Amino acid sequence: MFRVINQNEMVRSGELSTRAGQVLTPTFMPDGTRGAVKSLTPEMVFSTGVQVVLANTYHLHLQPGEEVIARLGGIHKFANRKGPMLTDSGGFQVFSLAKIRKITEEGVRFKDPKTGDYIFMSPEKSIQIQMKLGADMIVAFDDVTALDEKGRDRTLEAFERTHRWLERSLAEYQRLTKEMDEEDKPIIFGVVQGGLNKDLRKKSLEIVQTLPVGGIAIGGLSVGETREEMHGMLDFLADKYDDSARPRFLLGVGDPIDVRHGIERGIDMFDCVLPTRNARHGLVWTTDDERVHLTNEKFADDASVIDENCDCYACQQGFSRGFLRHQFKVGEPLAGTLASIHNIRYLERLCESYR
Ligand SMILES: [Zn+2]
């Protein structure tokens, strides 16, 4: 259940009730791709103000497999995560990571990049895996296209298939949750596709909004288009959402500039690997979304913390830019850990400033 607490122009602050607890929005959800937010303990994640951790269905299905995770007590127990978790559908990874794949109406057959085994993923299979993992929020399986020149040709086909697959995802979800009490059911998000075609996007949003989904996800952005194109589509969609009490989730977007743009166009939830991936390469955000490369030689003698306006563990404990630069230079993983804490906290503070 979702409740808008306050709305100012397009910006909404809200409260989402999941079976694992309340989530205040807008919110940024870091990606715990393989069950863990890379190089961070659950306590460190908690210290940043994160409310929801995302896990990737594709990666967990390949390794160690949902059966193993279910036997070990489900994704929360497995990952030692106490609060809400969300799993994606696996669609984005199937389409972006699997080099050899064959798409049919039934689903996608692809080769496991590690073992070479053929694996089949369909809307039903994706929902089954996500239910077995035990996430509190799940996403319908969609057909994702890149927005580079080649991918754009497939926009209409992917748009049409996404809705057929959404109906199948929902039917499977309803079948698997039939016996559950309403408050025990995970929330299912339907995905809006349509590339950069405004007519298709509008239609896609209308279709998703007429279905009994618990949340609206905007997919297929941040996949090769320019920032102006992405922002233009968020502007276009901003006044087309219906007034049903459902959260809006922008998939795979995590640059502060884009998160701000999204929040100001009515988006409630975001996820991305960007803050932690950037951090591991020494790239951090500081006040006013400035990008700072900690590996730069000019920081060798710098006694100041990453950002003196920041209340994250790394800045509050006084780890200097000089220390962090040195740790990055010698390949010490602590540097990536501290920078990850800082970057995630940066996005959480950004979201908090809008609530
Ligand atoms: Zn910090």
Boltz pocket constraint, residues with backbone or C-beta under 6 A from the ligand:
constraints:
  - pocket:
      binder: B
      contacts: [[A, 306], [A, 307], [A, 310], [A, 311], [A, 312], [A, 313], [A, 314], [A, 315], [A, 316], [A, 341], [A, 342], [A, 343], [A, 345]]
      max_distance: 6.0
